[in-house]
Amino acid sequence: MQADPKHLTVHAVGPIRAAEQGTEYLECETSLGTIAILGSERSRWNIGVVEAEELPFEAVMFCVPAQSGAHAYWVPEETTLFFPAI
């Protein structure tokens, strides 16, 4: 799976949710649609960083196109987020 950098604006951040596989994710409404930022017991770093930001904010996130209609993209837990956007 290829994660490509996307420049986006985050407008809203939802609660942390649990996926069927036991992983956690944070849903965000962005200028590119709804995205899911993944986390796990091993690493919730990106989730914590996004939750701490004041809305709205710009960022560059490495995104993978989602297979389902619920999300436009998802952000793998091991990627780095860039604030403010470059």
C-alpha distances in whole Angstrom, upper triangle without the diagonal:
4,7,10,13,15,19,20,23,23,27,26,25,25,26,24,23,22,19,20,18,20,18,19,18,20,20,21,23,22,23,19,20,19,16,16,15,14,17,18,22,20,19,20,21,19,21,24,23,23,26,28,28,30,29,29,27,24,21,18,15,11,10,7,9,11,12,15,18,19,16,15,12,11,11,10,13,13,12,16,18,20,24,26,23,24
4,6,10,12,16,18,21,22,25,26,24,25,26,24,24,23,21,22,21,22,20,20,19,20,20,21,22,20,21,18,19,19,16,16,15,15,18,20,23,21,20,21,20,18,20,23,22,22,25,27,26,29,28,27,25,22,19,15,13,9,8,6,9,12,13,17,19,20,17,15,12,11,11,10,13,13,11,14,16,18,21,23,20,21
4,7,9,13,15,18,18,22,22,21,22,24,22,22,22,20,22,20,22,18,19,17,17,18,17,19,17,18,15,16,16,13,13,12,13,16,18,21,20,18,18,18,15,17,20,19,18,21,23,22,25,24,23,21,18,15,12,9,5,5,5,8,11,14,16,18,18,15,13,10,9,8,8,11,11,8,11,12,14,18,19,17,17
4,6,10,12,16,17,21,22,21,23,25,23,24,24,23,25,24,25,22,21,19,19,19,18,18,16,16,13,16,16,14,15,14,15,18,21,24,23,20,20,19,16,19,21,19,18,22,24,22,24,23,22,19,16,13,10,8,5,5,7,9,12,15,18,19,19,16,13,10,11,10,11,14,13,10,12,12,13,16,17,15,15
4,7,10,13,15,18,20,20,22,24,23,24,25,24,26,25,26,22,22,19,18,18,16,17,14,14,12,15,16,13,15,14,16,18,21,25,23,20,20,18,15,17,20,17,16,20,21,19,21,20,19,16,13,10,6,5,4,6,9,11,14,18,20,21,20,17,14,11,12,10,12,14,14,10,10,9,10,13,14,11,11
4,6,10,12,15,17,17,20,22,22,23,24,23,26,26,26,23,21,18,17,16,14,14,11,10,9,12,13,11,14,13,16,19,22,26,25,21,20,19,15,17,19,17,15,19,20,18,19,18,16,14,10,8,5,5,6,7,10,11,14,17,19,19,18,15,12,10,11,10,13,15,16,12,12,10,10,12,13,10,11
4,7,10,13,16,17,20,22,22,24,26,25,29,28,29,25,23,20,18,17,14,14,10,9,9,12,14,13,15,15,18,20,24,27,26,23,21,19,16,17,19,16,15,18,19,16,17,16,13,11,7,6,5,7,9,10,13,14,17,20,21,21,20,16,14,12,14,13,16,17,18,14,13,10,9,10,10,7,8
4,7,10,12,13,17,20,20,22,24,24,27,27,27,24,22,18,16,14,11,10,6,6,6,9,11,10,13,13,17,20,23,26,26,23,21,19,15,16,18,15,13,16,17,14,15,13,10,8,6,6,6,8,11,11,14,14,16,20,20,19,18,14,12,11,13,12,16,18,19,15,14,11,11,11,10,8,11
4,6,9,11,15,18,19,21,24,24,28,28,28,25,22,18,15,14,10,9,5,5,8,10,11,11,14,14,18,20,24,27,27,23,21,19,16,16,17,15,12,14,15,12,12,9,7,6,4,6,9,10,13,13,17,17,18,22,22,20,19,15,14,14,15,14,18,19,21,18,16,13,12,11,10,9,12
4,6,8,11,14,16,18,21,21,25,26,25,22,19,15,12,10,7,6,4,7,9,9,9,9,12,12,16,18,21,24,25,21,18,17,14,13,14,12,9,11,12,10,10,7,5,5,6,8,10,11,14,14,17,17,17,21,20,19,17,14,13,13,14,13,17,17,20,17,16,12,13,11,11,11,15
4,7,10,14,16,18,22,23,26,27,27,24,20,17,13,11,7,6,5,8,10,10,10,11,14,14,18,20,24,26,27,24,20,20,16,15,16,15,11,12,13,11,10,6,5,7,9,11,14,14,18,17,19,19,19,23,21,19,17,15,15,15,16,16,20,20,23,21,20,16,16,14,14,14,18
4,7,10,13,15,18,20,23,25,24,21,18,14,11,9,6,5,7,10,12,11,9,11,12,13,16,18,21,24,25,22,18,18,15,13,14,14,10,10,12,11,10,7,7,9,12,13,16,15,18,17,20,20,19,22,20,19,16,14,15,15,15,16,19,19,22,21,20,17,18,16,16,17,21
4,7,9,12,15,17,21,22,20,18,14,11,7,6,5,6,9,13,14,12,10,10,10,10,13,15,18,20,22,19,15,15,13,10,11,12,8,7,10,10,10,8,10,11,13,14,16,15,17,17,19,19,18,21,19,18,15,14,15,15,14,14,17,17,20,19,18,15,17,16,17,17,21
4,7,9,12,14,18,20,18,16,12,10,6,5,6,8,11,15,16,13,10,11,10,11,13,14,17,19,21,19,15,16,14,11,12,14,11,9,12,13,13,12,13,15,17,17,19,17,19,18,19,20,18,20,18,17,14,13,15,15,14,15,17,17,21,20,20,18,20,19,20,21,25
4,6,10,13,16,18,16,14,10,9,6,7,9,12,15,19,19,17,13,13,11,11,12,13,15,16,19,17,13,15,14,10,12,14,11,9,13,14,15,15,16,17,19,19,21,19,21,20,21,21,19,21,19,19,15,15,18,17,16,16,17,17,20,20,21,19,21,21,22,23,27
4,7,10,13,14,12,10,7,6,5,7,10,13,16,20,20,18,14,13,10,9,10,9,11,13,15,14,10,13,12,8,10,13,11,10,13,15,17,17,18,19,20,19,21,18,19,18,19,20,18,20,18,19,15,15,17,16,14,14,15,14,17,18,19,18,21,21,23,23,27
4,7,10,12,10,9,6,5,6,8,11,14,17,21,20,18,14,13,10,10,10,10,11,13,16,15,12,15,14,11,13,16,14,13,17,19,20,20,21,21,23,22,22,19,20,18,19,19,16,18,16,17,13,13,17,16,13,14,15,14,18,19,21,20,23,23,25,26,29
4,7,8,6,6,5,6,9,11,14,18,20,24,22,20,16,15,11,12,10,10,10,11,14,14,13,16,15,13,15,18,17,16,20,22,24,23,24,25,25,24,24,21,21,19,19,19,17,17,16,17,14,15,18,17,14,15,15,14,18,19,21,21,25,26,28,28,31
4,5,5,5,6,7,10,11,15,18,20,24,22,19,16,14,11,12,9,10,10,13,15,15,14,17,16,14,17,20,19,18,22,24,26,25,26,26,26,24,24,21,20,18,17,17,14,14,13,15,12,13,16,15,13,14,14,14,17,19,21,21,25,26,29,28,31
4,5,7,9,11,14,15,19,21,24,27,25,22,19,17,14,15,13,13,12,15,17,18,17,20,20,18,21,23,22,22,26,27,30,29,29,29,30,28,27,24,23,20,19,19,16,15,14,16,14,15,19,18,15,17,16,16,19,21,24,25,28,30,32,32,34
4,6,9,11,15,16,20,23,25,28,25,23,20,18,14,15,12,12,10,12,14,15,16,19,19,17,20,23,22,22,26,27,30,29,30,30,30,27,26,23,21,20,18,19,16,15,15,18,16,17,19,18,15,16,14,14,17,19,22,23,27,29,32,31,33
4,7,10,13,16,19,22,25,28,26,24,20,18,14,14,11,10,8,9,12,13,13,17,17,15,18,21,20,20,23,26,28,28,29,29,29,27,26,23,22,20,19,21,18,18,18,20,18,18,21,19,16,16,15,14,17,19,22,23,26,28,31,31,33
4,7,10,13,16,20,22,25,23,21,18,15,11,11,7,6,5,8,10,10,10,13,13,12,15,17,17,17,20,22,25,25,26,25,25,23,23,19,18,17,16,18,16,17,16,19,16,16,18,16,13,13,11,10,13,16,18,19,23,24,27,27,29
4,7,10,13,17,19,22,21,19,16,13,9,8,6,5,6,8,11,10,8,12,11,9,12,15,14,14,17,19,22,21,23,22,23,21,21,18,18,16,16,18,16,17,17,18,15,15,17,15,12,12,11,10,13,15,17,17,21,22,24,25,27
4,6,10,13,15,19,17,16,12,10,6,5,4,6,8,11,13,11,9,11,10,7,11,13,11,12,15,16,19,18,19,19,19,18,18,15,15,14,14,15,13,15,15,16,13,11,14,12,9,9,10,9,13,14,15,15,18,19,22,22,25
4,6,10,12,16,15,14,10,8,5,5,7,8,11,14,15,13,10,11,9,6,10,11,9,9,13,13,16,15,16,16,17,15,16,14,15,14,15,16,14,17,16,16,13,11,13,12,10,10,11,11,14,15,15,14,17,17,19,20,23
4,7,10,13,13,10,7,6,5,6,9,11,14,17,19,16,14,15,12,10,13,13,10,11,14,14,16,14,14,15,16,15,16,14,15,13,14,14,13,15,14,13,10,8,11,10,9,10,13,13,17,16,17,15,18,18,19,19,23
4,6,10,10,8,6,5,6,8,11,14,17,20,21,18,15,15,12,10,13,13,9,10,13,12,13,11,11,11,12,12,14,12,14,13,15,15,14,17,15,14,11,9,10,10,10,11,14,15,18,16,17,14,16,16,17,16,20
4,7,8,6,5,7,9,11,15,17,21,24,25,22,19,19,16,14,16,16,12,13,16,14,14,11,10,11,12,13,14,14,16,14,16,15,14,17,16,14,11,10,10,11,12,13,17,18,21,19,19,16,17,17,17,17,20
4,5,5,6,7,10,12,15,18,22,25,26,23,20,19,16,15,17,16,12,14,16,14,14,11,9,10,9,10,12,11,14,12,15,14,14,18,17,15,13,11,10,10,12,13,16,18,20,18,18,14,15,15,15,14,17
4,6,8,10,13,15,19,22,25,29,29,26,23,22,18,18,20,19,15,17,19,16,16,13,10,11,10,11,12,12,15,13,15,15,16,19,18,16,15,13,11,12,14,15,19,21,22,20,19,16,16,16,15,13,16
4,7,8,12,14,17,20,24,27,28,25,22,22,18,18,21,19,16,18,21,18,18,16,14,13,12,12,12,11,13,11,12,11,12,15,15,13,13,10,7,8,11,13,16,19,21,18,18,16,16,17,17,15,17
4,6,10,13,16,19,23,26,27,24,22,22,18,18,20,19,16,18,20,18,19,16,14,15,14,14,14,13,15,12,13,11,11,14,13,11,10,7,6,8,11,13,17,19,21,19,20,17,19,19,19,17,20
4,7,10,13,16,20,23,24,21,19,20,16,15,18,18,14,15,19,17,18,15,14,15,15,14,15,13,14,12,12,11,10,13,11,10,7,5,6,7,9,11,15,17,20,18,19,17,18,19,20,18,21
4,7,10,13,17,20,21,18,16,16,13,12,15,15,12,14,17,16,17,15,15,14,14,13,13,10,11,9,10,9,9,12,11,11,9,5,6,5,5,7,11,13,16,14,15,14,16,17,18,17,20
4,6,10,13,16,17,15,13,14,11,10,13,14,11,13,16,16,18,17,17,16,16,14,14,11,12,9,10,10,9,12,11,12,9,7,8,7,5,6,9,10,14,13,14,13,16,17,19,18,21
4,7,10,14,14,11,9,10,7,7,10,11,9,11,14,14,17,16,16,15,15,13,13,9,10,9,10,12,11,15,15,15,13,10,11,9,6,5,7,7,10,10,11,10,14,15,17,17,20
4,7,11,11,9,8,10,8,7,11,12,11,13,16,17,20,19,20,19,18,16,15,12,12,11,11,13,12,15,15,17,14,12,14,11,7,6,5,5,9,10,12,12,16,18,20,20,22
4,7,8,6,5,7,7,7,9,11,12,13,15,17,20,21,21,20,20,18,17,14,14,14,15,17,16,18,18,20,17,16,17,15,11,9,8,5,9,11,12,13,17,18,21,21,24
4,5,5,6,9,10,10,12,14,15,15,18,20,23,24,25,24,24,21,21,18,17,17,17,20,18,20,20,22,20,18,21,18,14,13,10,8,10,13,15,16,20,22,24,25,27
4,6,7,10,12,12,13,15,17,17,19,21,25,26,27,26,26,24,24,21,21,21,21,24,22,24,24,26,23,22,24,21,18,16,14,11,13,16,17,19,22,24,26,27,30
4,7,9,12,12,13,15,17,18,19,22,25,26,28,26,26,23,23,20,19,20,20,23,22,24,25,27,25,23,25,22,18,16,13,9,10,14,15,17,21,22,25,26,28
4,5,8,9,10,12,13,14,16,18,22,23,24,22,22,20,19,16,16,17,18,21,21,23,24,26,23,21,22,19,16,13,11,7,8,11,12,14,17,19,22,22,24
4,6,5,6,9,10,11,12,15,18,20,21,19,20,18,18,15,16,17,18,21,20,23,23,24,21,19,21,18,14,12,11,7,10,11,12,13,16,17,20,21,23
4,5,5,6,9,10,11,13,17,18,19,17,18,15,15,13,14,16,18,21,21,24,24,26,23,20,21,18,15,12,11,8,9,10,9,10,13,14,17,18,20
4,5,5,6,9,10,11,15,16,17,14,14,12,12,10,11,13,15,18,18,21,22,23,20,17,18,15,12,9,9,7,8,8,8,7,10,11,14,15,18
4,6,5,6,9,10,14,14,16,14,15,13,14,12,14,14,16,19,18,21,21,21,18,16,18,15,12,10,11,8,11,11,11,10,13,13,16,17,20
4,6,5,6,9,12,14,16,15,16,14,16,14,16,17,20,22,22,25,24,25,22,20,21,19,16,14,14,11,13,14,13,11,14,13,16,18,21
4,6,5,7,10,12,14,12,13,11,13,12,15,16,19,22,22,25,25,25,23,20,21,18,16,13,14,12,13,12,10,9,10,9,12,14,17
4,5,5,9,10,11,9,11,10,12,11,14,15,18,19,19,23,23,23,20,17,18,16,14,12,14,12,14,13,12,9,10,10,12,13,16
4,6,8,9,11,11,13,13,15,15,17,18,20,22,22,25,24,24,20,18,20,18,16,15,16,14,17,16,15,13,14,13,14,16,20
4,7,9,12,11,13,13,16,16,19,20,23,25,25,28,27,27,24,22,23,21,19,17,18,16,18,17,15,13,14,12,13,16,19
4,6,8,7,10,10,14,14,18,19,22,24,24,28,27,26,23,21,21,20,19,17,19,17,19,17,15,12,12,9,10,13,16
4,6,7,10,12,16,17,20,21,24,26,26,29,28,27,24,22,22,21,21,19,22,21,23,21,19,15,15,11,11,14,18
3,5,9,11,15,16,20,20,23,24,24,27,26,25,22,20,20,19,19,19,22,21,23,21,19,16,15,12,12,14,17
4,7,10,14,15,19,19,22,22,23,26,25,24,21,19,19,18,19,18,21,22,23,21,19,15,15,12,11,12,16
4,7,10,12,16,17,20,21,22,26,26,24,22,19,18,18,18,16,19,20,21,18,16,12,11,8,8,9,12
4,7,10,13,14,18,19,21,25,25,24,22,19,17,16,17,15,18,19,20,17,14,10,9,7,6,5,9
4,6,10,12,15,17,19,23,23,23,21,18,16,14,14,12,15,15,16,13,11,7,6,5,5,4,8
4,7,9,13,15,17,21,22,22,21,17,15,13,13,11,13,14,14,11,9,6,5,7,8,5,7
4,6,10,12,14,18,19,20,18,15,13,10,9,7,9,11,11,8,7,5,7,9,11,9,11
4,7,10,13,16,18,19,18,15,13,9,9,6,8,10,10,6,7,7,9,12,14,12,13
4,7,9,12,14,15,15,11,9,6,6,5,7,10,11,9,11,10,12,15,17,14,16
4,6,9,12,13,14,10,9,5,5,6,8,11,12,11,13,14,16,19,20,18,19
4,7,9,10,11,8,6,4,7,9,11,15,16,15,17,17,19,21,22,20,21
4,6,7,8,6,5,5,6,10,11,15,17,16,18,18,21,23,24,22,24
4,7,9,8,8,8,9,13,14,17,19,19,22,22,24,27,28,26,28
4,5,6,8,9,10,14,16,18,21,21,23,23,26,27,29,27,29
4,6,7,10,12,15,18,20,23,23,25,24,26,27,28,26,29
4,7,9,10,14,16,18,22,21,23,22,24,25,26,25,28
4,5,7,11,13,16,19,18,20,18,21,22,23,21,24
4,7,10,14,17,19,17,19,17,19,21,22,20,22
4,7,10,13,15,14,15,14,17,18,20,18,20
4,6,9,12,11,13,13,16,18,19,18,20
4,6,9,7,9,9,12,15,17,16,18
4,6,6,9,10,14,17,19,18,20
4,6,8,10,14,16,19,19,20
4,7,10,13,16,19,19,20
4,7,10,13,16,15,16
4,7,10,13,12,13
4,7,9,9,11
4,6,6,8
3,5,8
4,6
4
